[in-house]
Amino acid sequence: MLWFARRKPTSGWSRPNKQRVERLEAEGRMGPAGRRAIEVAKANGAWTLLDDVEDLVVPDDLAAALAALPDAAAHWEAFPPSARRGVLGWIAQAKTAPTRARRVAEAAEKAAVGKRANEWPRTST
């Protein structure tokens, strides 16, 4: 069972959610409110916001930051896809240019020392 709740108009649409939309449309189970939410997302860019993230496309600003620091790019490529996806999503969803720039810098600096940005601290038990 899945819980469906009203989305924020600017929240990104993941590939599984888009596939769910296709299935609901094909089954005739998509309502007018859902169609309106999709139209808004397509108009404001939220529909495609996460496409490059899910395809693990490194944006130009992050690629330049990784290239500027020794070992950063090598460490980045060694991270598992799920970790790279998490960082790319975190960067893509920055609301302002200064926030995005800080996130890009943090991701590159941490990658240079083999650490992942935007990761919960690990606690030992």
C-alpha positions as CSV (number, residue, x, y, z in Angstrom):
1,M,0.0,0.0,0.0
2,L,1.3,3.5,-0.9
3,W,0.3,6.7,0.7
4,F,-0.5,9.5,-1.7
5,A,-0.3,13.0,-0.5
6,R,-0.5,16.4,-2.1
7,R,2.9,17.4,-3.5
8,K,4.6,20.7,-3.2
9,P,4.5,22.2,-6.7
10,T,8.3,22.5,-6.8
11,S,9.3,19.1,-5.5
12,G,11.1,17.0,-8.0
13,W,9.5,13.9,-9.7
14,S,11.6,10.7,-9.4
15,R,11.6,8.1,-12.2
16,P,9.5,5.7,-10.1
17,N,6.8,8.4,-9.5
18,K,6.7,9.1,-13.3
19,Q,6.3,5.4,-14.0
20,R,3.5,5.3,-11.4
21,V,1.8,8.2,-13.2
22,E,2.0,6.4,-16.5
23,R,0.5,3.3,-15.0
24,L,-2.3,5.2,-13.3
25,E,-3.1,7.0,-16.6
26,A,-3.1,3.7,-18.5
27,E,-5.5,2.2,-15.9
28,G,-7.7,5.3,-16.0
29,R,-7.1,6.0,-12.3
30,M,-5.5,9.4,-12.6
31,G,-7.8,12.2,-11.4
32,P,-8.0,15.9,-12.4
33,A,-5.9,17.0,-9.4
34,G,-3.1,14.6,-10.3
35,R,-3.1,15.8,-13.9
36,R,-3.0,19.5,-12.7
37,A,0.0,18.7,-10.5
38,I,1.8,17.1,-13.4
39,E,1.0,20.1,-15.7
40,V,2.4,22.5,-13.0
41,A,5.5,20.3,-12.6
42,K,6.2,20.3,-16.3
43,A,5.7,24.0,-16.5
44,N,8.0,24.9,-13.6
45,G,10.8,22.3,-14.3
46,A,10.1,20.0,-11.4
47,W,9.1,17.2,-13.8
48,T,12.6,16.9,-15.2
49,L,14.6,18.2,-12.2
50,L,15.8,14.7,-11.1
51,D,16.3,13.2,-14.6
52,D,20.1,13.9,-14.8
53,V,20.5,12.9,-11.1
54,E,18.9,9.5,-11.7
55,D,21.2,9.0,-14.8
56,L,24.2,10.0,-12.6
57,V,25.1,12.9,-14.9
58,V,27.7,15.1,-13.2
59,P,26.9,18.8,-13.8
60,D,29.6,21.0,-15.2
61,D,30.1,23.0,-11.9
62,L,30.7,19.8,-9.9
63,A,32.9,18.3,-12.6
64,A,35.1,21.5,-12.5
65,A,35.2,21.4,-8.7
66,L,36.2,17.7,-8.7
67,A,38.9,18.3,-11.4
68,A,40.4,21.2,-9.4
69,L,41.2,19.0,-6.3
70,P,43.7,16.1,-6.3
71,D,42.0,12.7,-6.1
72,A,38.5,14.2,-5.9
73,A,37.3,12.8,-9.2
74,A,38.8,9.4,-8.6
75,H,37.2,9.1,-5.2
76,W,33.9,10.4,-6.6
77,E,33.8,7.7,-9.3
78,A,34.6,5.1,-6.6
79,F,31.5,6.0,-4.6
80,P,28.6,3.6,-5.1
81,P,25.9,4.9,-7.5
82,S,23.4,5.4,-4.6
83,A,25.9,7.7,-2.8
84,R,26.6,9.7,-6.0
85,R,22.8,9.9,-6.7
86,G,22.2,11.3,-3.2
87,V,24.8,14.0,-3.5
88,L,23.7,14.9,-7.0
89,G,20.1,15.2,-5.8
90,W,21.2,17.4,-2.9
91,I,23.0,19.7,-5.3
92,A,20.2,19.8,-7.9
93,Q,17.6,20.7,-5.2
94,A,19.4,23.7,-3.9
95,K,17.0,26.7,-3.9
96,T,19.5,29.4,-4.6
97,A,22.8,29.8,-6.6
98,P,24.9,30.5,-3.4
99,T,23.5,27.3,-1.8
100,R,24.3,25.3,-4.9
101,A,27.8,26.7,-5.0
102,R,28.4,25.8,-1.3
103,R,27.0,22.3,-1.9
104,V,29.2,21.8,-5.0
105,A,32.3,23.0,-3.0
106,E,31.5,20.7,-0.1
107,A,30.9,17.7,-2.3
108,A,34.3,18.2,-4.1
109,E,36.2,18.9,-0.9
110,K,34.9,15.8,0.8
111,A,35.4,13.7,-2.2
112,A,39.0,14.8,-2.3
113,V,39.5,13.0,1.1
114,G,37.3,10.0,0.2
115,K,34.2,11.2,2.1
116,R,30.7,11.6,0.9
117,A,28.9,14.9,1.3
118,N,25.3,15.2,2.7
119,E,25.7,11.9,4.6
120,W,24.4,11.2,8.1
121,P,27.2,10.9,10.6
122,R,27.9,7.3,11.4
123,T,27.8,6.4,15.1
124,S,29.5,3.4,16.6
125,T,27.7,1.1,19.0
